[in-house]
């Protein structure tokens, strides 16, 4: 009950954060619901696995190309306005999918535009959390956000799968549009304190501001370390996402039911890990760095063991343990970035972090499909799991050498 009280206390006592949280919860469930509908629609119209893969990865390049400019814009602009405007724009853009039956390639256009909006929205949202929540409550706030993401993934995908048996994908697209409008309304009534912009900062040119942001990231070991770890998980995580489908359907020979079971276990694991952070983590940055590194190491080890599992129940056990570790990593990652990034750089940090991770994740999913023509899922899982173990080992070595510090 303690962890539940921690969450409920934060939401009850912090009305402004509660509105931001409800905005995120609404749009996230809508996104999952719409994603399932979109993939079902694309495969139903084209009967092409390649088109499904291209649909998944079509957000990566726009995110990567737009992120350097988006980060500077977030740090120089009213972030509340960014959140509201991008939500309203997405509410309109997603309706473009209603015309995809006549012109299926509009899916890629919509995905690209949605990706650009997300490149603004997600970092801006993460950037305002420290303005709404006291420092000591950041681990709880980020844990709650991660828990909500896990629950949304389970609810959105399962409800979406069931509902599509009775409704057309177009209904899902309209519902997703409505969730963005509801999210914008929640944010509109959220009081978000604005940082006082230093006079000299407003005189800095756009390009110089961008360069200064990259300098800050490169010269701040803890921030650079978090981004590099995110890059490694982008590579490994894309592989994991494809293998999850293959193991549920083919390795365990349970078809769509197997995929549903593994996705549910994944969500449960992330939820447990996130609750652990809320219950046991305080704003002790050294302790958070240790838990982050050891959890990433365990995640890699359990991923390898999952990849080697041919028995469903053994696989479920290792998958659960793996995602519990992941559930610890996700909120600690956000908290450490929020703690070590000044307000005039935090938008750039989160934007680069999300863009590089997301792009590598989607590229990795695509390349996994190619690799599966030559290697078994077990071989691919073990090789990429080793990458995760290697990366976490470097993090731990640097940590215990006291090199993961703030700005040099």
C-alpha positions in Angstrom: 0.0 0.0 0.0 2.9 2.3 0.6 3.7 2.8 -3.1 0.0 3.4 -3.8 0.0 6.1 -1.1 3.1 7.7 -2.6 1.5 8.0 -5.9 -1.9 9.2 -4.6 -0.2 11.6 -2.2 1.7 13.3 -5.1 -1.5 13.5 -7.2 -3.7 14.7 -4.4 -1.3 17.3 -3.1 0.1 18.6 -6.4 -2.9 19.6 -8.5 -0.8 21.0 -11.4 1.2 17.9 -11.8 -2.0 15.9 -11.7 -3.4 17.7 -14.7 -0.1 17.1 -16.6 -0.3 13.5 -15.7 -3.9 13.1 -16.8 -3.0 14.7 -20.1 -0.2 12.2 -20.7 -2.4 9.3 -19.6 -5.2 10.2 -22.0 -3.1 10.7 -25.1 -0.9 7.7 -24.4 -3.8 5.3 -24.2 -5.1 6.8 -27.4 -1.8 6.4 -29.1 -1.6 2.7 -28.3 -5.1 2.2 -29.4 -4.4 4.0 -32.7 -1.1 2.2 -33.3 -2.7 -1.2 -33.1 -5.4 0.0 -35.5 -2.9 1.5 -37.9 -0.7 -1.7 -38.1 -3.8 -3.8 -38.5 -5.1 -1.5 -41.3 -1.8 -1.4 -43.2 -1.3 -5.1 -43.2 -5.0 -5.7 -44.1 -4.7 -3.3 -47.1 -1.3 -4.3 -48.4 -0.7 -7.8 -46.9 2.9 -6.8 -46.9 5.1 -7.3 -43.8 7.6 -4.8 -45.4 4.9 -2.1 -45.3 4.2 -2.8 -41.7 8.0 -2.5 -40.9 8.2 0.8 -42.9 5.2 2.1 -41.0 7.0 1.4 -37.7 10.3 3.0 -38.8 8.9 6.0 -40.7 9.0 8.2 -37.6 12.8 7.7 -37.0 14.4 10.0 -39.7 12.1 13.0 -39.1 12.9 12.8 -35.3 16.6 12.6 -35.9 16.7 15.5 -38.4 14.4 17.8 -36.5 15.8 17.2 -33.0 18.7 19.7 -33.1 16.4 22.6 -33.9 13.6 21.3 -31.6 15.8 21.3 -28.6 16.8 25.0 -29.0 13.2 26.0 -29.7 12.0 24.2 -26.5 14.6 26.0 -24.3 13.8 29.4 -25.8 10.0 29.2 -26.0 7.0 29.0 -23.6 6.8 25.3 -23.0 3.2 25.3 -22.1 2.3 26.8 -25.4 4.4 24.1 -27.2 2.5 21.4 -25.4 -0.9 22.8 -26.2 -0.2 23.7 -29.8 1.5 20.3 -30.7 -1.4 18.4 -29.1 -3.9 20.4 -31.2 -1.8 19.9 -34.4 -1.6 16.2 -33.8 -5.4 16.1 -33.3 -5.7 17.3 -36.9 -2.8 15.4 -38.5 -4.0 12.0 -37.2 -7.3 12.5 -39.1 -5.3 12.2 -42.3 -5.3 8.5 -41.7 -9.0 8.5 -42.6 -7.9 8.9 -46.3 -5.3 6.2 -46.2 -7.6 3.6 -47.7 -7.6 5.5 -50.9 -3.9 6.4 -50.7 -2.0 4.1 -48.3 1.3 6.1 -48.5 -0.3 8.9 -46.6 0.5 6.8 -43.6 4.2 7.7 -44.0 3.3 11.4 -44.3 1.2 11.4 -41.2 3.8 9.4 -39.2 6.5 11.9 -40.2 4.4 14.9 -39.2 3.4 13.2 -35.9 7.0 12.4 -35.2 8.0 16.1 -35.6 5.3 17.1 -33.1 6.4 14.4 -30.7 10.0 15.6 -31.0 8.7 18.9 -29.5 6.0 17.6 -27.1 7.8 14.8 -25.2 11.0 16.7 -24.3 8.9 19.8 -23.4 6.8 17.7 -21.1 9.8 16.2 -19.4 11.3 19.7 -19.1 8.4 21.2 -17.2 8.1 18.4 -14.6 10.9 19.9 -12.4 8.9 23.1 -12.5 5.9 21.4 -11.0 7.4 18.9 -8.7 9.9 19.3 -5.8 13.3 17.8 -6.4 12.8 15.1 -3.7 9.6 14.0 -5.5 11.1 13.7 -9.0 11.7 9.9 -8.6 8.1 9.4 -7.6 6.8 11.6 -10.5 8.9 9.8 -13.1 8.0 6.4 -11.6 4.3 7.3 -11.8 4.8 8.3 -15.5 6.6 5.0 -16.3 3.9 3.0 -14.5 1.2 4.8 -16.5 3.1 4.0 -19.7 3.2 0.3 -18.8 -0.5 0.2 -17.9 -1.4 2.2 -21.1 0.5 -0.3 -23.2 -1.4 -3.2 -21.7 -4.8 -1.4 -21.9 -4.3 0.4 -25.2 -3.0 -2.7 -27.1 -5.5 -5.2 -25.5 -8.5 -2.9 -25.8 -7.4 -1.9 -29.3 -7.1 -5.5 -30.4 -10.5 -6.4 -29.0 -12.3 -3.3 -30.3 -11.0 -3.7 -33.8 -13.0 -6.9 -34.0 -16.1 -4.7 -33.8 -15.0 -1.3 -35.0 -13.2 0.0 -38.1 -9.7 1.5 -37.8 -11.1 4.9 -38.7 -13.0 5.0 -35.4 -9.7 4.4 -33.6 -8.1 7.3 -35.5 -11.0 9.6 -34.6 -10.8 8.6 -30.9 -7.0 9.2 -30.9 -7.6 12.7 -32.3 -10.1 13.3 -29.4 -7.5 12.2 -26.8 -5.1 14.9 -28.1 -7.8 17.5 -27.7 -8.5 16.3 -24.1 -4.8 16.3 -23.3 -4.5 19.9 -24.6 -7.4 21.0 -22.4 -5.8 19.5 -19.3 -2.5 21.3 -20.1 -4.4 24.6 -20.8 -5.6 24.6 -17.2 -2.2 23.6 -15.7 -0.2 26.4 -14.1 3.4 25.9 -15.3 5.9 28.4 -13.9 8.1 29.9 -16.6 11.8 30.2 -16.1 13.2 33.7 -16.1 15.3 34.0 -19.3 18.7 35.6 -18.7 19.1 38.7 -20.8 22.4 37.5 -22.4 20.7 34.2 -23.3 18.1 35.9 -25.4 20.9 37.6 -27.5 22.6 34.3 -28.4 22.0 33.2 -32.0 20.0 30.1 -32.7 22.9 28.2 -34.2 25.3 29.2 -31.3 22.6 28.1 -28.8 22.5 24.7 -30.6 26.3 24.3 -30.5 26.4 25.3 -26.8 23.8 22.6 -26.1 26.0 20.0 -27.7 29.0 21.3 -25.8 27.1 21.0 -22.6 26.2 17.4 -23.3 29.7 16.4 -24.4 31.4 18.1 -21.5 28.9 16.7 -18.9 30.0 13.0 -18.3 26.8 11.9 -16.6 24.5 13.4 -19.3 26.7 12.0 -22.1 26.7 8.6 -20.4 22.9 8.6 -20.2 22.6 9.4 -23.9 25.1 6.7 -24.9 23.3 4.2 -22.7 20.0 5.2 -24.4 21.7 4.7 -27.8 22.7 1.2 -26.8 19.2 0.3 -25.7 17.8 1.8 -28.9 19.9 -0.8 -30.8 19.1 -3.6 -28.4 15.5 -2.7 -27.7 14.5 -2.8 -31.4 15.8 -6.3 -31.6 14.0 -7.2 -28.4 10.7 -5.8 -29.7 10.9 -8.0 -32.8 12.0 -11.1 -30.9 9.1 -10.7 -28.4 6.7 -11.2 -31.3 8.6 -14.2 -32.7 9.0 -15.9 -29.4 5.3 -15.5 -28.5 4.1 -16.7 -31.9 6.7 -19.2 -33.2 9.2 -20.3 -30.6 6.5 -20.9 -27.9 4.0 -21.8 -30.7 1.1 -19.9 -29.2 0.3 -17.6 -32.1 -1.3 -14.3 -31.3 -2.1 -15.5 -27.8 1.6 -15.9 -27.1 2.3 -12.4 -28.3 -0.4 -11.0 -26.0 0.9 -13.0 -23.0 4.5 -11.7 -23.5 3.3 -8.1 -23.9 1.3 -8.3 -20.8 4.3 -9.7 -18.9 6.4 -6.9 -20.3 4.0 -4.3 -19.0 3.8 -6.0 -15.6 7.5 -6.1 -15.2 7.9 -2.4 -16.1 5.1 -1.6 -13.6 6.9 -3.5 -10.8 10.2 -1.9 -11.5 8.7 1.6 -11.5 6.9 1.0 -8.3 10.2 -0.1 -6.7 11.7 3.3 -7.7 8.8 5.1 -6.1 9.0 3.1 -2.9 12.7 2.9 -2.3 14.4 5.6 -4.3 15.1 9.0 -2.8 16.9 11.9 -4.6 20.3 10.4 -3.8 22.0 10.8 -7.1 24.9 8.4 -6.4 22.5 5.7 -5.3 20.4 6.3 -8.4 23.5 6.0 -10.7 24.4 2.6 -9.0 20.8 1.2 -9.4 20.7 2.5 -13.0 24.0 0.7 -13.9 23.3 -2.6 -12.1 19.7 -2.7 -13.4 21.0 -2.2 -17.0 23.5 -5.0 -16.5 20.8 -7.3 -15.1 18.5 -6.3 -18.0 21.1 -7.5 -20.5 21.8 -10.8 -18.6 18.1 -11.6 -18.4 17.6 -10.7 -22.1 20.2 -13.3 -23.0 18.6 -15.9 -20.8 15.2 -15.1 -22.3 16.6 -15.5 -25.8 18.0 -18.9 -24.9 14.6 -20.1 -23.3 12.6 -22.6 -25.3 10.1 -23.2 -22.5 7.3 -20.7 -22.1 7.3 -20.6 -18.3 11.1 -20.2 -18.1 10.9 -17.5 -20.8 8.2 -15.7 -18.9 10.3 -15.7 -15.7 13.3 -14.2 -17.4 11.2 -11.7 -19.4 9.5 -10.5 -16.2 12.9 -10.1 -14.4 14.3 -8.3 -17.5 11.4 -5.8 -17.6 11.5 -5.2 -13.8 15.1 -4.1 -14.4 13.8 -1.9 -17.3 11.1 -0.5 -15.1 13.8 0.7 -12.7 16.0 2.2 -15.5 13.3 4.3 -17.2 12.3 6.6 -14.3 15.9 6.9 -13.0 17.0 7.9 -16.5 14.5 10.8 -16.6 15.3 11.8 -13.0 19.0 12.0 -13.5 18.6 14.1 -16.7 16.3 16.5 -14.9 18.6 16.7 -11.9 21.8 17.4 -13.8 20.5 19.6 -16.7 20.0 23.3 -16.1 16.7 24.8 -17.4 18.3 26.5 -20.4 19.7 23.1 -21.6 17.2 20.5 -20.5 15.1 20.7 -23.7 18.1 20.1 -25.9 19.2 17.1 -23.7 15.8 15.4 -23.7 15.3 16.1 -27.4 18.6 14.5 -28.4 18.1 11.7 -26.0 14.7 10.8 -27.4 15.5 11.4 -31.0 18.7 9.2 -31.1 17.1 6.5 -29.1 13.9 6.4 -31.1 15.7 6.5 -34.5 18.1 3.7 -33.5 15.2 1.7 -32.1 13.2 1.8 -35.3 16.3 1.2 -37.5 17.1 -1.8 -35.3 13.7 -3.3 -35.7 14.1 -3.0 -39.5 17.6 -4.6 -39.5 16.4 -7.4 -37.2 14.0 -8.4 -39.9 16.9 -8.7 -42.3 19.1 -10.6 -39.9 16.4 -13.1 -39.2 16.8 -14.4 -42.8 20.3 -15.5 -41.9 20.5 -16.1 -38.2 18.2 -17.7 -35.6 16.4 -15.6 -33.0 18.5 -17.2 -30.3 21.8 -16.1 -31.9 20.5 -12.5 -32.5 19.2 -12.2 -28.9 22.4 -13.4 -27.3 24.7 -11.1 -29.5 22.6 -8.0 -28.8 22.2 -8.9 -25.2 26.0 -8.9 -24.9 26.0 -5.3 -26.2 23.7 -4.4 -23.3 26.0 -6.2 -20.8 29.1 -4.5 -22.3 27.6 -1.0 -22.1 26.4 -1.4 -18.5 29.9 -2.7 -17.5 31.5 0.5 -18.9 28.9 2.6 -17.0 29.7 0.7 -13.7 33.5 1.0 -14.2 33.2 4.8 -14.8 30.8 5.1 -11.9 33.2 3.5 -9.4 36.0 5.6 -10.8 33.9 8.6 -9.9 33.9 9.8 -13.5 30.1 10.1 -14.0 29.9 13.6 -12.7 28.3 16.9 -13.5 29.6 19.6 -15.9 33.4 19.8 -16.1 
